């Protein structure tokens, strides 16, 4: 069947049982991504299969994962060339020919199956996935400002029912094999070593879809159901994101609502996705994707040499850092003054493990890796010691002097300080070449960023070990200078303090938060202060205030003085109930000041420019990455520096000067606004 044909990216073999195996092994790449060349080669193979149909076809991967999705760099180049719709329609044609083969087709999925890989699997008659933690299936295109455009959005609602399909695509969440089976995305599960045998069994005996699932798929895609569901889901989506900021979810819902036969659905899909690909949101979210990949690659190829982590300080941060390291496979000892301080951290760890690991056979090993160590015996055998005690320089220095003589010569010593300059702390360390900051963010399990904080005596090899360690625990590391507040807290503090000041002046807190969320921040600054803790904000503010020449609004100290520290106490600027801020009603006739958004947002932008100027971060792209993944800075805007480029540096300087004239010198443009980097259109990646 394939005699005389040679393929660069696919291995096609015809077995004695009459079944063709198509194994994707993209040349010159460690992962399978669907480039134009890969898709064109598949088209040639599918055309031949249509002439000489075998008994069945199994698509699998010859690499560790199935398919990571489309080649995003290539996708970006097609968008710039104006050929994106042609590329989408070509992929649709190939996948539709695969779907139309006159023989059973099965996708055998092991490992990562994302985006275009999932669309490829959906073009097969059936799918089998391995019961393995590495197997994750998703259609995450909405995170790139588009939606599935190779037939995924046209097929999935008609396979598993519209509600489940739309939720899957609108969130971009990754499903485990078990979850994918539960919603009908895959038809069978198998152990990794039985994957191909199960695929062959599906060829021989295709499994009919359950009647309930078929009825649900039929009923939820009828014209009346589409109109009703589309209106409901659009309303739910609008409560989470703004259409002008993130148009893709709304375009997906509307394209599905229009329906039609498969040919019409594919045409509508290609047209809508091609249009979305040219929006600023898609361009910026694709930029964010490349920034994330850059952070993920930091530390690659370096042996961190760490197996045992010792954490001193079992408070919320220290305890959660310890739990996360144990979750990710490290042996961890957790030290505090008494067992009564350690036990709550162990209890939280159990909750985390149960949520993430699900089954007892996976939970128990994680629990065994995390041990209480009140005596601090783990210091002598640890490869990494993380200090996570309260923010007091003297207390930290005393700890280093006591612990360092017991440490292994090769062990790293790290602090989780959020604001104290490391050049100050390292004076208490005998071997400063191994001393650095590992600054995590709260909550540790949710926040992806870790700041690798440098000091002037840090050995570059140890910085690389720290980067590799962060990669091993599934975090995004970013190296920053050890100056006060580092990057994230230094830029957040002016934003938070200005919000508190505006609130003290009488602007209602919900109005301030609404202005920030309208800009695109995930949480308003007043709610953020309550979430972080007013005591923490006051402590960090006291450290950074003199450096930034900013006063701490008295309202923060007054609330702390009355025992109102925010979310953790149930009251701060807001009252909190069941973990949610109870925001008071605002007089419907209240009109917010016309400069409120600028007054809240521009201090953050201004300080980001100063950080770049002062060398806190190595380059503008890393600054954008740090603030997107560390503060949640509006991803659709591409980061503060990209926002400056898009808005115009001169225009923003003029707005800052206007604020300074109206509200005070603290708004004066910081050094660095004349940097060519602010006027460059250079993209990450």
GICORMO-V400253 format. One line per field, one symbol per residue. burial: # if it has 16 or more other C-alpha atoms within 10 Angstrom, else .. A space follows every 50 residues. Layout:
burial=???
This chain:
burial=........######....########....######.##.###.###.#. ..###########.######.#..##.##....##.############## ################################..################ ################.#####.#####.##.########.#..##.### .##..#......##.######....##.##..##..#...#...###### #######.#.....############################.###.### ...#.#.########.###########.########....###.##..## .###........#..##.######.#.##############....##.## ..##..#...#############.##.##.############.#..#### #####.##...###########..########################## ###...###################################.###..#.# ###..##.##...####..#######....#..............##### #############..##..###########################..#. .##.###.##.....#####.##...###....#.
